[in-house]
Amino acid sequence: MKLDPSIKEEVVGLLNRLFKIEQEIANLWEFHPDNPDAIDIVSEFDKLQREATSIEAYFQENGIEFKEEEG
């Protein structure tokens, strides 16, 4: 099927948007209450906070400092 260039551009844009939406749906499904294998967001959040604190403590204990970039 041959499409008019302006329609083709619109179709490509819509397909790209559809792919982004489908990816977002897949990402959200990981946490959806109807998903029997859903990630427990509270426990995942707590786990990541503990891990971040551990890494930050390692840096501090070893005198590793990072300068913020001025921008």
C-alpha positions in Angstrom: 0.0 0.0 0.0 1.4 3.3 -1.0 0.7 6.3 1.3 0.8 10.0 0.6 4.0 11.4 2.3 2.0 13.6 4.7 -0.1 10.6 5.8 3.0 8.4 6.0 4.6 10.9 8.4 1.5 10.9 10.5 1.3 7.1 10.5 5.0 6.8 11.5 4.4 9.3 14.4 1.3 7.4 15.6 3.2 4.1 15.4 6.1 5.6 17.5 3.6 6.9 20.0 1.8 3.5 20.1 5.1 1.7 20.8 5.9 4.1 23.7 2.4 3.6 25.1 2.7 -0.2 24.9 6.1 0.0 26.7 4.7 2.1 29.4 1.8 -0.3 29.8 4.3 -3.2 30.2 6.3 -1.2 32.7 3.2 -0.4 34.8 2.0 -4.0 34.7 5.0 -4.9 36.8 3.3 -3.1 39.7 -0.4 -3.5 38.8 -2.5 -5.1 41.6 -4.1 -7.5 39.1 -0.7 -8.9 38.2 -0.2 -12.1 40.2 3.5 -11.6 40.0 3.5 -7.9 40.8 6.4 -6.2 42.3 5.7 -4.9 45.9 6.5 -1.3 45.3 7.0 -0.5 49.0 9.5 -3.3 49.6 11.3 -2.6 46.3 11.5 1.1 47.3 12.9 0.2 50.7 15.4 -2.2 49.2 16.7 0.3 46.8 17.0 3.0 49.5 19.1 0.6 51.6 21.3 -0.2 48.7 21.8 3.5 47.9 22.7 4.2 51.5 25.2 1.4 51.5 26.9 2.7 48.4 27.0 6.2 49.7 28.5 5.0 53.0 31.2 3.1 51.1 32.1 6.3 49.2 32.2 8.3 52.4 34.2 5.7 54.3 36.8 5.6 51.5 37.0 9.3 51.1 35.5 9.3 47.6 33.8 12.6 46.8 32.0 13.8 43.7 31.8 17.4 42.6 28.5 18.6 41.1 28.9 19.9 37.6 28.1 23.6 37.3 25.7 24.2 34.5 
